[in-house]
Amino acid sequence: MNPEFEQTLMLKELLKNRIEQSNGWIPFDLFFNTAMYEPGLGYYSSGTYKIGQGGDFTTAPEISKYFSKAIARQTNRLLEMHDEPSVIEVGAGKGTFAFEYLKELEEIGVEIGQYYILEISADLRDRQMQSISNLPKSIRDKVTWLESLEVDPIDGILIANEVIDALPFKRFTIENNQTYELGVTLKNGELEEAAKKSGKKLSDEIEIISSEIDRQFEEGFISEVRLDFQKWFKAISGMINKGSMIFIDYGYVRNDFYRSHRSKGNMICHYQNQVIEDPLKNLGYQDISASVDFTQLANVAIDEGFFIDLFTTQAMFLLNESSLSMIGDIDSEESRMREIQKLKQLIMPDYMGDVFKCMILSKKISKDNFEELNHLTHTL
């Protein structure tokens, strides 16, 4: 039997059992957790997670090494505030970012204590270790892998690139002016999307959002919300004693996230570098994610004692640290042009430049660390 088909079949059977044990219906976030994170079967935990050329999707560090280099130079000002700063990277993918980031810190003479990588996937840890093994011993000896949040809080920074979009989310729709929760049921033995009258917690949250954006959701409107986001943020932010957290991800402020023209929601699925509309397909072999509500991130952070140090587009964040001037140092004209083309994917508005945002959240350090940048904080 084809291994891919066998894994999909096993995951489908597991989901069927969970649906049957839950009176014939499970909410979408439970389906998501199973499809993405089920040990040995889920997309992120079974070794099927594919990034880069020939994979399911491509992240910024895989497109251009100057993404990591620019962030190293940008975060230098934050690291310098501490006597012996440490860095935590959450969800390090193939280890490409860590490799280039640590090399660049060495290049510009920035000393750090430890570089922690928080990674729950054994397969990805193996890939990251292989990448880090190519660094000089003096650098790679600073790298430590964490499988849980159990680490003494650090003074320094936490970096999370395309992490929040992969967190579980609930999906909802509006029927007869009431909130319904989308989930998964069984029909003739097959998985099928189905809506169910929402519980109080979800319907209350949708009312709050509707009030904040000053608009009632239209009939048939579909979207997403991360109900348990504060719990996740509290756990992650507990790793920082004093310092900053840098979140880079695709998404919108709340007013844009729930605009009428996004009436089918912000969820996206990727399989072999193709966008797939149906999250129930290619079980265990396709990525499922949803845009980030940056207003939610900001509100939760403030509740947890952080202040917004920066909110801007990815393009503004990268260009400010003279990525182009770094590329200008390349001797070969052909290599220089090739790197410029790669960088364009990260900074051009039609690609990742505008839809990807950077939010830096800090606590117990001085404010106004990025005054020269074009802040979008007023839009939150």
C-alpha positions as CSV (number, residue, x, y, z in Angstrom):
1,M,0.0,0.0,0.0
2,N,1.2,3.5,-0.8
3,P,2.6,4.9,2.5
4,E,0.9,8.3,1.9
5,F,-2.5,6.6,1.3
6,E,-2.0,4.4,4.4
7,Q,-1.2,7.4,6.6
8,T,-4.2,9.3,5.3
9,L,-6.4,6.2,5.9
10,M,-5.2,5.9,9.5
11,L,-5.8,9.6,10.2
12,K,-9.3,9.4,8.7
13,E,-10.2,6.3,10.8
14,L,-9.0,8.2,13.9
15,L,-11.1,11.2,13.1
16,K,-14.1,9.0,12.4
17,N,-13.7,7.4,15.8
18,R,-13.5,10.8,17.5
19,I,-16.6,12.0,15.6
20,E,-18.6,8.9,16.6
21,Q,-17.5,9.3,20.2
22,S,-18.6,13.0,20.1
23,N,-22.2,12.4,19.1
24,G,-21.5,12.7,15.4
25,W,-19.7,16.0,15.2
26,I,-16.4,17.6,16.3
27,P,-15.5,21.4,16.1
28,F,-13.0,22.5,13.5
29,D,-10.2,23.2,16.0
30,L,-10.3,19.6,17.2
31,F,-10.2,18.4,13.6
32,F,-7.3,20.8,13.0
33,N,-5.3,19.6,16.0
34,T,-5.7,16.0,14.9
35,A,-4.9,16.6,11.2
36,M,-1.9,18.8,12.1
37,Y,-0.5,17.6,15.4
38,E,-1.6,14.0,16.1
39,P,1.6,12.1,17.1
40,G,2.9,10.0,14.3
41,L,0.1,10.9,11.9
42,G,-0.4,14.7,11.9
43,Y,1.2,16.9,9.2
44,Y,3.7,18.6,11.6
45,S,4.5,15.5,13.7
46,S,4.9,12.7,11.1
47,G,7.7,13.8,8.9
48,T,5.5,14.9,6.0
49,Y,5.9,18.6,6.7
50,K,7.6,20.0,3.6
51,I,9.1,23.5,3.3
52,G,10.9,25.2,0.3
53,Q,11.4,24.2,-3.2
54,G,9.3,21.1,-4.1
55,G,7.5,21.3,-0.8
56,D,4.0,22.4,0.2
57,F,4.9,26.0,0.9
58,T,7.9,28.3,1.2
59,T,8.8,30.5,4.2
60,A,10.9,33.7,4.1
61,P,14.1,32.2,5.4
62,E,14.0,29.6,2.6
63,I,13.5,32.3,0.0
64,S,16.4,34.5,0.9
65,K,19.1,34.4,3.6
66,Y,18.9,38.1,3.8
67,F,15.7,37.8,5.7
68,S,17.5,36.2,8.6
69,K,20.5,38.6,8.2
70,A,18.3,41.7,8.3
71,I,16.5,40.4,11.4
72,A,19.8,39.8,13.1
73,R,20.8,43.4,12.5
74,Q,17.4,44.7,13.6
75,T,17.3,42.8,16.8
76,N,20.9,43.7,17.7
77,R,19.6,46.9,19.4
78,L,17.3,44.7,21.6
79,L,20.1,42.3,22.5
80,E,22.5,45.1,23.4
81,M,20.1,46.0,26.3
82,H,21.1,42.9,28.2
83,D,24.4,41.8,29.8
84,E,24.2,38.2,28.4
85,P,21.1,38.0,26.2
86,S,19.6,34.7,25.1
87,V,17.4,34.0,22.1
88,I,14.4,31.7,21.8
89,E,13.1,30.7,18.4
90,V,9.7,29.1,18.3
91,G,9.1,26.6,15.5
92,A,12.4,26.7,13.6
93,G,11.3,24.8,10.5
94,K,14.4,23.3,8.8
95,G,16.8,25.4,10.9
96,T,17.5,27.7,8.0
97,F,16.7,30.9,10.0
98,A,18.7,29.9,13.0
99,F,21.7,29.0,10.8
100,E,21.8,32.4,9.0
101,Y,20.8,34.4,12.1
102,L,23.6,33.0,14.2
103,K,26.1,33.5,11.5
104,E,25.1,37.1,11.1
105,L,25.3,37.8,14.8
106,E,28.8,36.5,14.7
107,E,29.6,38.6,11.7
108,I,28.5,41.8,13.4
109,G,30.2,40.9,16.7
110,V,27.1,40.3,18.8
111,E,27.6,37.9,21.7
112,I,24.7,35.9,23.1
113,G,24.5,33.4,25.9
114,Q,22.1,30.7,24.6
115,Y,20.0,30.1,21.5
116,Y,17.0,27.9,22.4
117,I,14.9,26.3,19.7
118,L,11.4,25.3,20.9
119,E,10.3,22.4,18.6
120,I,7.7,19.7,19.3
121,S,8.4,17.7,16.1
122,A,11.1,15.1,16.4
123,D,11.5,15.0,12.6
124,L,12.0,18.8,12.4
125,R,14.5,18.7,15.3
126,D,16.6,16.2,13.3
127,R,16.5,18.6,10.3
128,Q,17.4,21.5,12.5
129,M,20.3,19.7,14.1
130,Q,21.7,18.8,10.7
131,S,21.6,22.5,9.6
132,I,23.2,23.7,12.9
133,S,25.9,21.1,12.7
134,N,27.4,23.1,9.8
135,L,28.1,26.1,12.1
136,P,31.5,26.6,13.8
137,K,31.6,24.7,17.1
138,S,31.8,28.0,19.1
139,I,28.4,28.9,17.7
140,R,26.6,25.6,17.6
141,D,27.5,24.9,21.2
142,K,25.2,27.7,22.2
143,V,22.2,26.0,20.6
144,T,19.8,24.0,22.8
145,W,16.6,22.3,21.8
146,L,13.5,22.5,24.0
147,E,10.5,20.2,23.7
148,S,8.3,22.1,26.2
149,L,8.1,25.6,27.7
150,E,9.9,24.4,30.8
151,V,12.9,26.8,30.8
152,D,14.0,29.5,33.2
153,P,12.7,32.8,31.8
154,I,15.4,34.6,29.8
155,D,16.6,38.1,29.4
156,G,16.7,38.6,25.6
157,I,14.3,38.0,22.7
158,L,11.9,35.4,21.4
159,I,11.4,35.1,17.6
160,A,8.3,33.4,16.1
161,N,8.2,33.5,12.3
162,E,5.0,32.1,10.8
163,V,4.0,30.4,14.1
164,I,0.7,32.0,15.0
165,D,-0.9,31.1,11.7
166,A,-0.4,27.5,12.5
167,L,-2.2,27.6,15.8
168,P,-5.7,26.0,16.1
169,F,-8.7,28.2,15.3
170,K,-12.5,27.9,15.4
171,R,-14.5,28.6,12.3
172,F,-17.9,30.2,12.4
173,T,-20.7,31.2,10.1
174,I,-23.9,33.3,10.4
175,E,-27.3,31.8,9.8
176,N,-30.5,33.6,10.5
177,N,-28.6,36.3,12.4
178,Q,-27.2,33.6,14.8
179,T,-23.7,32.3,15.2
180,Y,-23.0,28.7,14.1
181,E,-19.8,26.8,14.7
182,L,-18.3,24.9,11.7
183,G,-17.0,21.5,12.3
184,V,-16.8,18.0,10.8
185,T,-19.3,15.2,10.7
186,L,-19.8,11.9,8.9
187,K,-22.0,11.3,5.9
188,N,-22.0,7.8,4.3
189,G,-18.8,7.1,6.2
190,E,-17.0,10.1,4.8
191,L,-15.8,13.3,6.5
192,E,-18.0,16.3,5.7
193,E,-18.2,19.9,7.0
194,A,-21.2,20.7,9.1
195,A,-22.5,23.7,11.2
196,K,-23.9,23.5,14.7
197,K,-25.4,26.2,16.9
198,S,-22.5,27.7,18.7
199,G,-21.9,27.6,22.4
200,K,-22.0,30.7,24.6
201,K,-18.2,31.3,24.6
202,L,-17.9,31.5,20.9
203,S,-21.1,33.5,20.3
204,D,-20.1,36.0,23.0
205,E,-16.7,36.5,21.3
206,I,-18.3,37.0,17.9
207,E,-20.6,39.7,19.5
208,I,-17.5,41.4,21.0
209,I,-15.8,41.4,17.6
210,S,-18.9,42.7,15.8
211,S,-19.1,45.5,18.3
212,E,-15.5,46.4,17.9
213,I,-15.6,46.6,14.1
214,D,-19.0,48.3,14.3
215,R,-20.6,45.9,11.8
216,Q,-23.1,43.0,11.9
217,F,-21.8,40.0,10.1
218,E,-23.8,39.2,6.9
219,E,-25.9,36.1,6.4
220,G,-23.6,33.2,5.3
221,F,-20.4,35.1,6.4
222,I,-17.6,32.6,7.3
223,S,-14.5,33.4,9.3
224,E,-12.2,32.3,12.1
225,V,-11.3,33.2,15.7
226,R,-8.6,31.8,18.0
227,L,-10.6,31.5,21.2
228,D,-7.8,30.1,23.4
229,F,-5.1,32.5,22.1
230,Q,-4.5,34.2,25.4
231,K,-3.7,30.9,27.1
232,W,-1.1,30.2,24.4
233,F,0.4,33.7,24.6
234,K,0.6,33.5,28.4
235,A,2.6,30.3,28.2
236,I,4.9,31.5,25.5
237,S,5.5,35.0,27.0
238,G,6.3,33.3,30.3
239,M,9.6,32.3,28.8
240,I,10.6,36.0,28.8
241,N,11.7,37.7,32.0
242,K,12.9,40.9,30.4
243,G,13.1,41.7,26.8
244,S,11.1,41.4,23.5
245,M,9.1,39.0,21.4
246,I,9.2,39.4,17.6
247,F,6.2,37.9,15.7
248,I,6.3,37.9,11.9
249,D,3.3,36.4,10.1
250,Y,0.7,37.0,7.5
251,G,-2.5,38.7,8.7
252,Y,-4.5,41.8,9.3
253,V,-5.7,44.2,11.9
254,R,-9.2,43.3,13.1
255,N,-11.1,45.7,10.9
256,D,-9.4,44.2,7.8
257,F,-9.5,40.6,9.0
258,Y,-13.3,40.6,9.1
259,R,-14.1,42.7,6.1
260,S,-17.2,41.8,4.0
261,H,-15.1,40.8,1.0
262,R,-13.4,38.1,3.1
263,S,-16.8,36.4,3.5
264,K,-15.3,32.9,3.0
265,G,-12.7,33.5,5.8
266,N,-8.9,33.6,6.0
267,M,-8.1,29.9,6.1
268,I,-5.7,28.6,3.5
269,C,-4.5,25.0,2.8
270,H,-1.3,24.2,0.9
271,Y,-0.4,20.9,-0.8
272,Q,2.7,20.6,-3.0
273,N,2.9,24.3,-3.4
274,Q,-0.8,24.5,-4.5
275,V,-3.6,26.3,-2.7
276,I,-6.3,23.8,-1.8
277,E,-9.8,25.0,-0.7
278,D,-10.9,21.9,1.1
279,P,-9.2,21.2,4.5
280,L,-10.6,17.7,4.6
281,K,-8.5,16.6,1.6
282,N,-4.9,15.1,1.7
283,L,-5.2,14.4,5.4
284,G,-1.8,14.5,7.1
285,Y,-0.2,15.7,3.9
286,Q,-1.4,19.3,3.5
287,D,-0.8,22.3,5.6
288,I,-3.8,24.2,7.1
289,S,-3.4,27.7,8.5
290,A,-5.3,30.9,9.0
291,S,-4.3,34.6,8.9
292,V,-3.3,36.3,12.2
293,D,-5.6,38.9,13.8
294,F,-2.9,41.3,14.9
295,T,-5.4,43.3,17.0
296,Q,-6.0,40.2,19.1
297,L,-2.2,39.7,19.5
298,A,-1.8,43.3,20.6
299,N,-4.7,43.2,23.1
300,V,-3.6,40.0,24.6
301,A,0.0,41.2,24.9
302,I,-1.0,44.4,26.7
303,D,-3.1,42.3,29.1
304,E,0.0,40.3,29.9
305,G,2.2,43.3,30.7
306,F,3.9,44.0,27.3
307,F,3.9,47.2,25.3
308,I,3.9,47.4,21.5
309,D,7.4,48.3,20.5
310,L,6.7,48.1,16.8
311,F,4.0,47.1,14.3
312,T,4.8,47.5,10.6
313,T,4.9,45.6,7.4
314,Q,7.6,43.0,6.7
315,A,8.8,45.1,3.8
316,M,9.4,48.1,6.1
317,F,11.1,46.0,8.7
318,L,13.5,44.3,6.3
319,L,14.4,47.4,4.2
320,N,15.1,49.5,7.2
321,E,18.1,47.3,8.1
322,S,19.6,47.9,4.7
323,S,19.1,44.5,3.2
324,L,19.8,46.0,-0.2
325,S,23.1,47.4,0.9
326,M,24.1,44.0,2.2
327,I,23.3,42.5,-1.2
328,G,25.3,45.3,-2.8
329,D,28.4,43.9,-1.1
330,I,28.2,40.8,-3.3
331,D,31.0,40.9,-5.9
332,S,29.3,38.9,-8.7
333,E,26.8,40.8,-10.7
334,E,24.9,37.6,-11.5
335,S,24.7,36.5,-7.9
336,R,23.7,40.0,-6.8
337,M,20.8,40.1,-9.3
338,R,19.7,36.7,-8.2
339,E,19.6,37.7,-4.5
340,I,17.7,40.9,-5.4
341,Q,15.0,38.8,-7.2
342,K,14.7,36.6,-4.1
343,L,14.4,39.7,-1.8
344,K,11.7,41.1,-4.0
345,Q,9.4,38.3,-3.0
346,L,9.8,39.3,0.6
347,I,9.3,43.1,0.2
348,M,7.1,43.7,-2.9
349,P,3.4,44.5,-1.9
350,D,2.0,41.9,-4.4
351,Y,4.0,39.2,-2.7
352,M,4.8,39.0,1.0
353,G,5.8,42.7,1.6
354,D,2.5,44.0,2.9
355,V,0.4,41.1,3.9
356,F,3.2,39.9,6.2
357,K,3.5,42.1,9.3
358,C,6.1,42.4,12.1
359,M,5.0,43.0,15.6
360,I,7.5,43.5,18.4
361,L,6.2,43.3,22.0
362,S,8.5,44.3,24.9
363,K,8.5,44.4,28.7
364,K,10.8,45.8,31.3
365,I,13.0,47.6,28.8
366,S,13.1,51.1,27.4
367,K,10.5,52.2,24.9
368,D,10.6,53.7,21.4
369,N,13.3,51.4,20.1
370,F,12.1,51.6,16.5
371,E,11.1,55.3,16.2
372,E,12.6,55.6,12.7
373,L,10.2,53.0,11.3
374,N,6.8,53.5,9.7
375,H,4.6,52.4,12.6
376,L,1.1,51.0,11.9
377,T,0.2,50.8,15.6
378,H,-2.5,53.4,15.1
379,T,-4.4,51.0,12.9
380,L,-4.8,48.3,15.6
